[in-house]
Amino acid sequence: MKSLRKELGAHTRSKDLGEHAKSHRADTKRLEKQLTTLRKELAAFKSQMAKEAAKSRAREEAALARFTSKIKAVEPKKSRTKPSKKKR
């Protein structure tokens, strides 16, 4: 009877270990999928940030160009006449 109990206990532990291993594989697969999804989301976020930075730089450059053109339009034109000589 004692040996029968040992065999049954070993079989039960073996069965529990098998179930645990199966559960562990499922958990691992689920975590790998989550990791893949997070990596894709991170790559998309980085790409979006780069695009937004480029748009912002383009807007700044356009505003600076407009500002510079307005300043140049307002600047007084230098006269092209010869300076008069002082009489002594």
Phi and psi restraints in degrees (range 20) as a CNS / XPLOR table:
assign (resid 1 and name C) (resid 2 and name N)
       (resid 2 and name CA) (resid 2 and name C) 1.0 -63.8 20.0 2
assign (resid 2 and name N) (resid 2 and name CA)
       (resid 2 and name C) (resid 3 and name N) 1.0 -43.4 20.0 2
assign (resid 2 and name C) (resid 3 and name N)
       (resid 3 and name CA) (resid 3 and name C) 1.0 -67.2 20.0 2
assign (resid 3 and name N) (resid 3 and name CA)
       (resid 3 and name C) (resid 4 and name N) 1.0 -33.9 20.0 2
assign (resid 3 and name C) (resid 4 and name N)
       (resid 4 and name CA) (resid 4 and name C) 1.0 -64.9 20.0 2
assign (resid 4 and name N) (resid 4 and name CA)
       (resid 4 and name C) (resid 5 and name N) 1.0 -41.2 20.0 2
assign (resid 4 and name C) (resid 5 and name N)
       (resid 5 and name CA) (resid 5 and name C) 1.0 -63.3 20.0 2
assign (resid 5 and name N) (resid 5 and name CA)
       (resid 5 and name C) (resid 6 and name N) 1.0 -42.3 20.0 2
assign (resid 5 and name C) (resid 6 and name N)
       (resid 6 and name CA) (resid 6 and name C) 1.0 -61.9 20.0 2
assign (resid 6 and name N) (resid 6 and name CA)
       (resid 6 and name C) (resid 7 and name N) 1.0 -44.5 20.0 2
assign (resid 6 and name C) (resid 7 and name N)
       (resid 7 and name CA) (resid 7 and name C) 1.0 -62.9 20.0 2
assign (resid 7 and name N) (resid 7 and name CA)
       (resid 7 and name C) (resid 8 and name N) 1.0 -44.3 20.0 2
assign (resid 7 and name C) (resid 8 and name N)
       (resid 8 and name CA) (resid 8 and name C) 1.0 -64.7 20.0 2
assign (resid 8 and name N) (resid 8 and name CA)
       (resid 8 and name C) (resid 9 and name N) 1.0 -41.0 20.0 2
assign (resid 8 and name C) (resid 9 and name N)
       (resid 9 and name CA) (resid 9 and name C) 1.0 -64.4 20.0 2
assign (resid 9 and name N) (resid 9 and name CA)
       (resid 9 and name C) (resid 10 and name N) 1.0 -42.6 20.0 2
assign (resid 9 and name C) (resid 10 and name N)
       (resid 10 and name CA) (resid 10 and name C) 1.0 -64.3 20.0 2
assign (resid 10 and name N) (resid 10 and name CA)
       (resid 10 and name C) (resid 11 and name N) 1.0 -41.5 20.0 2
assign (resid 10 and name C) (resid 11 and name N)
       (resid 11 and name CA) (resid 11 and name C) 1.0 -64.7 20.0 2
assign (resid 11 and name N) (resid 11 and name CA)
       (resid 11 and name C) (resid 12 and name N) 1.0 -41.2 20.0 2
assign (resid 11 and name C) (resid 12 and name N)
       (resid 12 and name CA) (resid 12 and name C) 1.0 -64.6 20.0 2
assign (resid 12 and name N) (resid 12 and name CA)
       (resid 12 and name C) (resid 13 and name N) 1.0 -44.4 20.0 2
assign (resid 12 and name C) (resid 13 and name N)
       (resid 13 and name CA) (resid 13 and name C) 1.0 -63.7 20.0 2
assign (resid 13 and name N) (resid 13 and name CA)
       (resid 13 and name C) (resid 14 and name N) 1.0 -39.9 20.0 2
assign (resid 13 and name C) (resid 14 and name N)
       (resid 14 and name CA) (resid 14 and name C) 1.0 -62.5 20.0 2
assign (resid 14 and name N) (resid 14 and name CA)
       (resid 14 and name C) (resid 15 and name N) 1.0 -41.7 20.0 2
assign (resid 14 and name C) (resid 15 and name N)
       (resid 15 and name CA) (resid 15 and name C) 1.0 -65.4 20.0 2
assign (resid 15 and name N) (resid 15 and name CA)
       (resid 15 and name C) (resid 16 and name N) 1.0 -42.3 20.0 2
assign (resid 15 and name C) (resid 16 and name N)
       (resid 16 and name CA) (resid 16 and name C) 1.0 -62.5 20.0 2
assign (resid 16 and name N) (resid 16 and name CA)
       (resid 16 and name C) (resid 17 and name N) 1.0 -41.6 20.0 2
assign (resid 16 and name C) (resid 17 and name N)
       (resid 17 and name CA) (resid 17 and name C) 1.0 -64.5 20.0 2
assign (resid 17 and name N) (resid 17 and name CA)
       (resid 17 and name C) (resid 18 and name N) 1.0 -39.9 20.0 2
assign (resid 17 and name C) (resid 18 and name N)
       (resid 18 and name CA) (resid 18 and name C) 1.0 -62.4 20.0 2
assign (resid 18 and name N) (resid 18 and name CA)
       (resid 18 and name C) (resid 19 and name N) 1.0 -43.1 20.0 2
assign (resid 18 and name C) (resid 19 and name N)
       (resid 19 and name CA) (resid 19 and name C) 1.0 -65.4 20.0 2
assign (resid 19 and name N) (resid 19 and name CA)
       (resid 19 and name C) (resid 20 and name N) 1.0 -39.6 20.0 2
assign (resid 19 and name C) (resid 20 and name N)
       (resid 20 and name CA) (resid 20 and name C) 1.0 -64.1 20.0 2
assign (resid 20 and name N) (resid 20 and name CA)
       (resid 20 and name C) (resid 21 and name N) 1.0 -43.9 20.0 2
assign (resid 20 and name C) (resid 21 and name N)
       (resid 21 and name CA) (resid 21 and name C) 1.0 -62.2 20.0 2
assign (resid 21 and name N) (resid 21 and name CA)
       (resid 21 and name C) (resid 22 and name N) 1.0 -42.2 20.0 2
assign (resid 21 and name C) (resid 22 and name N)
       (resid 22 and name CA) (resid 22 and name C) 1.0 -63.4 20.0 2
assign (resid 22 and name N) (resid 22 and name CA)
       (resid 22 and name C) (resid 23 and name N) 1.0 -44.1 20.0 2
assign (resid 22 and name C) (resid 23 and name N)
       (resid 23 and name CA) (resid 23 and name C) 1.0 -63.2 20.0 2
assign (resid 23 and name N) (resid 23 and name CA)
       (resid 23 and name C) (resid 24 and name N) 1.0 -40.5 20.0 2
assign (resid 23 and name C) (resid 24 and name N)
       (resid 24 and name CA) (resid 24 and name C) 1.0 -63.5 20.0 2
assign (resid 24 and name N) (resid 24 and name CA)
       (resid 24 and name C) (resid 25 and name N) 1.0 -41.5 20.0 2
assign (resid 24 and name C) (resid 25 and name N)
       (resid 25 and name CA) (resid 25 and name C) 1.0 -63.1 20.0 2
assign (resid 25 and name N) (resid 25 and name CA)
       (resid 25 and name C) (resid 26 and name N) 1.0 -41.4 20.0 2
assign (resid 25 and name C) (resid 26 and name N)
       (resid 26 and name CA) (resid 26 and name C) 1.0 -64.4 20.0 2
assign (resid 26 and name N) (resid 26 and name CA)
       (resid 26 and name C) (resid 27 and name N) 1.0 -43.4 20.0 2
assign (resid 26 and name C) (resid 27 and name N)
       (resid 27 and name CA) (resid 27 and name C) 1.0 -63.5 20.0 2
assign (resid 27 and name N) (resid 27 and name CA)
       (resid 27 and name C) (resid 28 and name N) 1.0 -42.1 20.0 2
assign (resid 27 and name C) (resid 28 and name N)
       (resid 28 and name CA) (resid 28 and name C) 1.0 -62.0 20.0 2
assign (resid 28 and name N) (resid 28 and name CA)
       (resid 28 and name C) (resid 29 and name N) 1.0 -44.0 20.0 2
assign (resid 28 and name C) (resid 29 and name N)
       (resid 29 and name CA) (resid 29 and name C) 1.0 -63.1 20.0 2
assign (resid 29 and name N) (resid 29 and name CA)
       (resid 29 and name C) (resid 30 and name N) 1.0 -41.7 20.0 2
assign (resid 29 and name C) (resid 30 and name N)
       (resid 30 and name CA) (resid 30 and name C) 1.0 -63.7 20.0 2
assign (resid 30 and name N) (resid 30 and name CA)
       (resid 30 and name C) (resid 31 and name N) 1.0 -43.9 20.0 2
assign (resid 30 and name C) (resid 31 and name N)
       (resid 31 and name CA) (resid 31 and name C) 1.0 -65.9 20.0 2
assign (resid 31 and name N) (resid 31 and name CA)
       (resid 31 and name C) (resid 32 and name N) 1.0 -36.7 20.0 2
assign (resid 31 and name C) (resid 32 and name N)
       (resid 32 and name CA) (resid 32 and name C) 1.0 -64.3 20.0 2
assign (resid 32 and name N) (resid 32 and name CA)
       (resid 32 and name C) (resid 33 and name N) 1.0 -39.0 20.0 2
assign (resid 32 and name C) (resid 33 and name N)
       (resid 33 and name CA) (resid 33 and name C) 1.0 -64.6 20.0 2
assign (resid 33 and name N) (resid 33 and name CA)
       (resid 33 and name C) (resid 34 and name N) 1.0 -42.7 20.0 2
assign (resid 33 and name C) (resid 34 and name N)
       (resid 34 and name CA) (resid 34 and name C) 1.0 -61.6 20.0 2
assign (resid 34 and name N) (resid 34 and name CA)
       (resid 34 and name C) (resid 35 and name N) 1.0 -43.2 20.0 2
assign (resid 34 and name C) (resid 35 and name N)
       (resid 35 and name CA) (resid 35 and name C) 1.0 -62.2 20.0 2
assign (resid 35 and name N) (resid 35 and name CA)
       (resid 35 and name C) (resid 36 and name N) 1.0 -43.1 20.0 2
assign (resid 35 and name C) (resid 36 and name N)
       (resid 36 and name CA) (resid 36 and name C) 1.0 -61.8 20.0 2
assign (resid 36 and name N) (resid 36 and name CA)
       (resid 36 and name C) (resid 37 and name N) 1.0 -43.6 20.0 2
assign (resid 36 and name C) (resid 37 and name N)
       (resid 37 and name CA) (resid 37 and name C) 1.0 -62.5 20.0 2
assign (resid 37 and name N) (resid 37 and name CA)
       (resid 37 and name C) (resid 38 and name N) 1.0 -44.4 20.0 2
assign (resid 37 and name C) (resid 38 and name N)
       (resid 38 and name CA) (resid 38 and name C) 1.0 -64.4 20.0 2
assign (resid 38 and name N) (resid 38 and name CA)
       (resid 38 and name C) (resid 39 and name N) 1.0 -38.3 20.0 2
assign (resid 38 and name C) (resid 39 and name N)
       (resid 39 and name CA) (resid 39 and name C) 1.0 -64.0 20.0 2
assign (resid 39 and name N) (resid 39 and name CA)
       (resid 39 and name C) (resid 40 and name N) 1.0 -41.5 20.0 2
assign (resid 39 and name C) (resid 40 and name N)
       (resid 40 and name CA) (resid 40 and name C) 1.0 -63.6 20.0 2
assign (resid 40 and name N) (resid 40 and name CA)
       (resid 40 and name C) (resid 41 and name N) 1.0 -43.3 20.0 2
assign (resid 40 and name C) (resid 41 and name N)
       (resid 41 and name CA) (resid 41 and name C) 1.0 -63.7 20.0 2
assign (resid 41 and name N) (resid 41 and name CA)
       (resid 41 and name C) (resid 42 and name N) 1.0 -40.2 20.0 2
assign (resid 41 and name C) (resid 42 and name N)
       (resid 42 and name CA) (resid 42 and name C) 1.0 -64.2 20.0 2
assign (resid 42 and name N) (resid 42 and name CA)
       (resid 42 and name C) (resid 43 and name N) 1.0 -43.6 20.0 2
assign (resid 42 and name C) (resid 43 and name N)
       (resid 43 and name CA) (resid 43 and name C) 1.0 -61.9 20.0 2
assign (resid 43 and name N) (resid 43 and name CA)
       (resid 43 and name C) (resid 44 and name N) 1.0 -42.1 20.0 2
assign (resid 43 and name C) (resid 44 and name N)
       (resid 44 and name CA) (resid 44 and name C) 1.0 -64.6 20.0 2
assign (resid 44 and name N) (resid 44 and name CA)
       (resid 44 and name C) (resid 45 and name N) 1.0 -40.7 20.0 2
assign (resid 44 and name C) (resid 45 and name N)
       (resid 45 and name CA) (resid 45 and name C) 1.0 -64.6 20.0 2
assign (resid 45 and name N) (resid 45 and name CA)
       (resid 45 and name C) (resid 46 and name N) 1.0 -43.6 20.0 2
assign (resid 45 and name C) (resid 46 and name N)
       (resid 46 and name CA) (resid 46 and name C) 1.0 -62.2 20.0 2
assign (resid 46 and name N) (resid 46 and name CA)
       (resid 46 and name C) (resid 47 and name N) 1.0 -41.6 20.0 2
assign (resid 46 and name C) (resid 47 and name N)
       (resid 47 and name CA) (resid 47 and name C) 1.0 -63.0 20.0 2
assign (resid 47 and name N) (resid 47 and name CA)
       (resid 47 and name C) (resid 48 and name N) 1.0 -43.9 20.0 2
assign (resid 47 and name C) (resid 48 and name N)
       (resid 48 and name CA) (resid 48 and name C) 1.0 -63.0 20.0 2
assign (resid 48 and name N) (resid 48 and name CA)
       (resid 48 and name C) (resid 49 and name N) 1.0 -41.6 20.0 2
assign (resid 48 and name C) (resid 49 and name N)
       (resid 49 and name CA) (resid 49 and name C) 1.0 -62.5 20.0 2
assign (resid 49 and name N) (resid 49 and name CA)
       (resid 49 and name C) (resid 50 and name N) 1.0 -41.6 20.0 2
assign (resid 49 and name C) (resid 50 and name N)
       (resid 50 and name CA) (resid 50 and name C) 1.0 -64.4 20.0 2
assign (resid 50 and name N) (resid 50 and name CA)
       (resid 50 and name C) (resid 51 and name N) 1.0 -41.3 20.0 2
assign (resid 50 and name C) (resid 51 and name N)
       (resid 51 and name CA) (resid 51 and name C) 1.0 -64.0 20.0 2
assign (resid 51 and name N) (resid 51 and name CA)
       (resid 51 and name C) (resid 52 and name N) 1.0 -43.2 20.0 2
assign (resid 51 and name C) (resid 52 and name N)
       (resid 52 and name CA) (resid 52 and name C) 1.0 -64.2 20.0 2
assign (resid 52 and name N) (resid 52 and name CA)
       (resid 52 and name C) (resid 53 and name N) 1.0 -39.4 20.0 2
assign (resid 52 and name C) (resid 53 and name N)
       (resid 53 and name CA) (resid 53 and name C) 1.0 -64.5 20.0 2
assign (resid 53 and name N) (resid 53 and name CA)
       (resid 53 and name C) (resid 54 and name N) 1.0 -41.1 20.0 2
assign (resid 53 and name C) (resid 54 and name N)
       (resid 54 and name CA) (resid 54 and name C) 1.0 -64.6 20.0 2
assign (resid 54 and name N) (resid 54 and name CA)
       (resid 54 and name C) (resid 55 and name N) 1.0 -42.4 20.0 2
assign (resid 54 and name C) (resid 55 and name N)
       (resid 55 and name CA) (resid 55 and name C) 1.0 -62.4 20.0 2
assign (resid 55 and name N) (resid 55 and name CA)
       (resid 55 and name C) (resid 56 and name N) 1.0 -42.0 20.0 2
assign (resid 55 and name C) (resid 56 and name N)
       (resid 56 and name CA) (resid 56 and name C) 1.0 -63.7 20.0 2
assign (resid 56 and name N) (resid 56 and name CA)
       (resid 56 and name C) (resid 57 and name N) 1.0 -43.5 20.0 2
assign (resid 56 and name C) (resid 57 and name N)
       (resid 57 and name CA) (resid 57 and name C) 1.0 -61.9 20.0 2
assign (resid 57 and name N) (resid 57 and name CA)
       (resid 57 and name C) (resid 58 and name N) 1.0 -41.9 20.0 2
assign (resid 57 and name C) (resid 58 and name N)
       (resid 58 and name CA) (resid 58 and name C) 1.0 -63.1 20.0 2
assign (resid 58 and name N) (resid 58 and name CA)
       (resid 58 and name C) (resid 59 and name N) 1.0 -42.1 20.0 2
assign (resid 58 and name C) (resid 59 and name N)
       (resid 59 and name CA) (resid 59 and name C) 1.0 -63.1 20.0 2
assign (resid 59 and name N) (resid 59 and name CA)
       (resid 59 and name C) (resid 60 and name N) 1.0 -43.1 20.0 2
assign (resid 59 and name C) (resid 60 and name N)
       (resid 60 and name CA) (resid 60 and name C) 1.0 -62.3 20.0 2
assign (resid 60 and name N) (resid 60 and name CA)
       (resid 60 and name C) (resid 61 and name N) 1.0 -44.3 20.0 2
assign (resid 60 and name C) (resid 61 and name N)
       (resid 61 and name CA) (resid 61 and name C) 1.0 -63.9 20.0 2
assign (resid 61 and name N) (resid 61 and name CA)
       (resid 61 and name C) (resid 62 and name N) 1.0 -40.1 20.0 2
assign (resid 61 and name C) (resid 62 and name N)
       (resid 62 and name CA) (resid 62 and name C) 1.0 -64.9 20.0 2
assign (resid 62 and name N) (resid 62 and name CA)
       (resid 62 and name C) (resid 63 and name N) 1.0 -42.8 20.0 2
assign (resid 62 and name C) (resid 63 and name N)
       (resid 63 and name CA) (resid 63 and name C) 1.0 -65.1 20.0 2
assign (resid 63 and name N) (resid 63 and name CA)
       (resid 63 and name C) (resid 64 and name N) 1.0 -41.3 20.0 2
assign (resid 63 and name C) (resid 64 and name N)
       (resid 64 and name CA) (resid 64 and name C) 1.0 -64.3 20.0 2
assign (resid 64 and name N) (resid 64 and name CA)
       (resid 64 and name C) (resid 65 and name N) 1.0 -40.7 20.0 2
assign (resid 64 and name C) (resid 65 and name N)
       (resid 65 and name CA) (resid 65 and name C) 1.0 -63.3 20.0 2
assign (resid 65 and name N) (resid 65 and name CA)
       (resid 65 and name C) (resid 66 and name N) 1.0 -43.7 20.0 2
assign (resid 65 and name C) (resid 66 and name N)
       (resid 66 and name CA) (resid 66 and name C) 1.0 -61.6 20.0 2
assign (resid 66 and name N) (resid 66 and name CA)
       (resid 66 and name C) (resid 67 and name N) 1.0 -44.8 20.0 2
assign (resid 66 and name C) (resid 67 and name N)
       (resid 67 and name CA) (resid 67 and name C) 1.0 -62.3 20.0 2
assign (resid 67 and name N) (resid 67 and name CA)
       (resid 67 and name C) (resid 68 and name N) 1.0 -45.2 20.0 2
assign (resid 67 and name C) (resid 68 and name N)
       (resid 68 and name CA) (resid 68 and name C) 1.0 -63.2 20.0 2
assign (resid 68 and name N) (resid 68 and name CA)
       (resid 68 and name C) (resid 69 and name N) 1.0 -41.9 20.0 2
assign (resid 68 and name C) (resid 69 and name N)
       (resid 69 and name CA) (resid 69 and name C) 1.0 -65.6 20.0 2
assign (resid 69 and name N) (resid 69 and name CA)
       (resid 69 and name C) (resid 70 and name N) 1.0 -36.4 20.0 2
assign (resid 69 and name C) (resid 70 and name N)
       (resid 70 and name CA) (resid 70 and name C) 1.0 -66.5 20.0 2
assign (resid 70 and name N) (resid 70 and name CA)
       (resid 70 and name C) (resid 71 and name N) 1.0 -40.5 20.0 2
assign (resid 70 and name C) (resid 71 and name N)
       (resid 71 and name CA) (resid 71 and name C) 1.0 -65.0 20.0 2
assign (resid 71 and name N) (resid 71 and name CA)
       (resid 71 and name C) (resid 72 and name N) 1.0 -43.6 20.0 2
assign (resid 71 and name C) (resid 72 and name N)
       (resid 72 and name CA) (resid 72 and name C) 1.0 -64.8 20.0 2
assign (resid 72 and name N) (resid 72 and name CA)
       (resid 72 and name C) (resid 73 and name N) 1.0 -33.2 20.0 2
assign (resid 72 and name C) (resid 73 and name N)
       (resid 73 and name CA) (resid 73 and name C) 1.0 -69.8 20.0 2
assign (resid 73 and name N) (resid 73 and name CA)
       (resid 73 and name C) (resid 74 and name N) 1.0 -30.3 20.0 2
assign (resid 73 and name C) (resid 74 and name N)
       (resid 74 and name CA) (resid 74 and name C) 1.0 -86.4 20.0 2
assign (resid 74 and name N) (resid 74 and name CA)
       (resid 74 and name C) (resid 75 and name N) 1.0 -26.5 20.0 2
assign (resid 74 and name C) (resid 75 and name N)
       (resid 75 and name CA) (resid 75 and name C) 1.0 -56.8 20.0 2
assign (resid 75 and name N) (resid 75 and name CA)
       (resid 75 and name C) (resid 76 and name N) 1.0 137.8 20.0 2
assign (resid 75 and name C) (resid 76 and name N)
       (resid 76 and name CA) (resid 76 and name C) 1.0 -69.2 20.0 2
assign (resid 76 and name N) (resid 76 and name CA)
       (resid 76 and name C) (resid 77 and name N) 1.0 141.7 20.0 2
assign (resid 76 and name C) (resid 77 and name N)
       (resid 77 and name CA) (resid 77 and name C) 1.0 -78.0 20.0 2
assign (resid 77 and name N) (resid 77 and name CA)
       (resid 77 and name C) (resid 78 and name N) 1.0 140.7 20.0 2
assign (resid 77 and name C) (resid 78 and name N)
       (resid 78 and name CA) (resid 78 and name C) 1.0 -76.3 20.0 2
assign (resid 78 and name N) (resid 78 and name CA)
       (resid 78 and name C) (resid 79 and name N) 1.0 138.1 20.0 2
assign (resid 78 and name C) (resid 79 and name N)
       (resid 79 and name CA) (resid 79 and name C) 1.0 -76.6 20.0 2
assign (resid 79 and name N) (resid 79 and name CA)
       (resid 79 and name C) (resid 80 and name N) 1.0 147.5 20.0 2
assign (resid 79 and name C) (resid 80 and name N)
       (resid 80 and name CA) (resid 80 and name C) 1.0 -101.4 20.0 2
assign (resid 80 and name N) (resid 80 and name CA)
       (resid 80 and name C) (resid 81 and name N) 1.0 10.0 20.0 2
assign (resid 80 and name C) (resid 81 and name N)
       (resid 81 and name CA) (resid 81 and name C) 1.0 -78.0 20.0 2
assign (resid 81 and name N) (resid 81 and name CA)
       (resid 81 and name C) (resid 82 and name N) 1.0 154.3 20.0 2
assign (resid 81 and name C) (resid 82 and name N)
       (resid 82 and name CA) (resid 82 and name C) 1.0 -74.8 20.0 2
assign (resid 82 and name N) (resid 82 and name CA)
       (resid 82 and name C) (resid 83 and name N) 1.0 140.2 20.0 2
assign (resid 82 and name C) (resid 83 and name N)
       (resid 83 and name CA) (resid 83 and name C) 1.0 -67.8 20.0 2
assign (resid 83 and name N) (resid 83 and name CA)
       (resid 83 and name C) (resid 84 and name N) 1.0 140.9 20.0 2
assign (resid 83 and name C) (resid 84 and name N)
       (resid 84 and name CA) (resid 84 and name C) 1.0 -75.5 20.0 2
assign (resid 84 and name N) (resid 84 and name CA)
       (resid 84 and name C) (resid 85 and name N) 1.0 145.0 20.0 2
assign (resid 84 and name C) (resid 85 and name N)
       (resid 85 and name CA) (resid 85 and name C) 1.0 -86.4 20.0 2
assign (resid 85 and name N) (resid 85 and name CA)
       (resid 85 and name C) (resid 86 and name N) 1.0 144.7 20.0 2
assign (resid 85 and name C) (resid 86 and name N)
       (resid 86 and name CA) (resid 86 and name C) 1.0 -76.8 20.0 2
assign (resid 86 and name N) (resid 86 and name CA)
       (resid 86 and name C) (resid 87 and name N) 1.0 140.9 20.0 2
assign (resid 86 and name C) (resid 87 and name N)
       (resid 87 and name CA) (resid 87 and name C) 1.0 -90.4 20.0 2
assign (resid 87 and name N) (resid 87 and name CA)
       (resid 87 and name C) (resid 88 and name N) 1.0 141.0 20.0 2
